[in-house]
């Protein structure tokens, strides 16, 4: 449990001196929210029914399970209760919903794309010759310190 608190400690969430609060919102908080959304959406696959598909009354439980699996994997289409099922394939294709099962993957891809620039920045800033984090820290110290301490820092 202490490892969990160490992982999510406040100092780690505050970020370092070489990024701005808007950057932290982008590469930390947005990534956390997108992963949370992906987990919430994908949890429906394991809890309850993944999708509501119409099955004839004479289907056994095995047939119903198979039908729901096929509905989940293949593209689906929406027909209101008071409409009739279209006979032509073209009409069905116009009403297709073909993104439903990809939503968790899209959320995870977006989370990666929000984190990727920060990963590149960290990798390149660590291999450069200048420690930007330390440089910004020294600049902040000289800006916010007393005048007698400034002479010590700049000498």
N, C-alpha and C positions, 0 to 999 in steps of 0.2 A: 504494500500500500504506500509506503514511503517513496518507492520508486516512481509511483504515479504522481505524487506531489512534487517530486524533484523534476519530473519531466515537464509538468505544467506550472513551474514556479513563476512568480510574478516577474522576476528579473529577466527570465527568458522571454516572456511575452512582451516585455517592454522593448525588446530589440536592442540593437547596438547603436553606437554613435554615427555609423556611416549610412543610416537610412532615415527616412522621414516617417511620421506617423501614417501618412497616406500609403507609403510602401508597406508598412506593417499590416494595415487593413487589407491591402491587396494580397500579399504573399502569406499571411498568417490567418487572419480571421475569415477571409473569403474562402480560403482553402478548407478551413475547418467546417464552415457552413456547408460547402458543397459536398464534402465527405459525409457529413451528417445527413444531408438530403439523400445522398445515394444509399446510405444505410437504411434510412426510413422507407424509401421507395422499394428497395430490394427486399426488405423484411417481409413485404406482402407476399413474396414468393414462398415463404416458409410458414407464415401464419395466415390462416384463412384461405380464401379462394383468390387465386392470382387474377382471374378474369371470369366474367359472367358470360357464358355461352349458352345458347338455347339447345336443349337436348330433348328428343322425343320421350314421351312418358314410358315407353316400353324398354328403354335402355337400362342395362344393368349398371351397377356401380363401376365395374371395370370399363364399360363403354363410355360412361360419363367422364371418368378420369382420363381416358384416352382422348376424348373429344376436347376436353379442357386443355390438355397438353398441346394438341394440334392447334387449337385457337390461340394459345399463348405464343407458340413458335411462329406460326404463319401470320400474314397480314390479316387484320380483321376489318370489318366495316360496320358502321353504325346505321341502324334502321329503327326509327321510332316505332312504338307499339302499334300505332294506328296505320302505318304504311304496310304495303305488301313487299315481299322480298323480290327484288328485281331479277328478271330472268336473264337479261342480256349481260354478258361479261363486262361490256363497256360501262354500263350503269353501275355495276358493283365496284369497278375500279375507280370511278369518280368519287365514291363514298368511302374508300379505303382509309384506314388509319394504320399507317405502317411505321410508327415510331414508338409505340407504347413500351415494348419490351427493351428498347435501347436507352431509356431514360437514365437508369443508374450508370451505364457505361458513359453516357454523355456527361453526366455530373462528374464522374471521376476524371474524364479527359479534360474538362474545364478546370478542375482542381489542379491537375498537373500543369496545365498551361498558365495558371496564375502563379504557381510556385517556380516554374522553370527559369524565368528571368532572374529570380533571386538566387537560385542555385548557380547559374552562370556567373552572376556578380560575385558570389562568395568564392567560387573556384578561381576566377581571374584575379580578384583582389588578394587572395592568399598567395598566388604565384608571382605577383608583381613585386617590385622591390620596395614599395612603400606600404607601411602599415597605416592605412587610412583611418582605422578605428582609433589608434593611438594619436594620430595627428589631429583629429577632430577633438579628442579628449584634451590634448594640450592647448588647443585653441580656446576651448571652453574655459579651461582653468585660468588662462591669462585674461580672458574677458571678464570673468566674474570674481576675480580675487582682489585683495586690497592692493593699494599702490606700492607699498613696501615689498609685498610678495612678488609683484610683477617684475621688479628689477632682478630678483633672485631667479625667476623662471627664464627671463630673456638673456641673462648673462651666461 
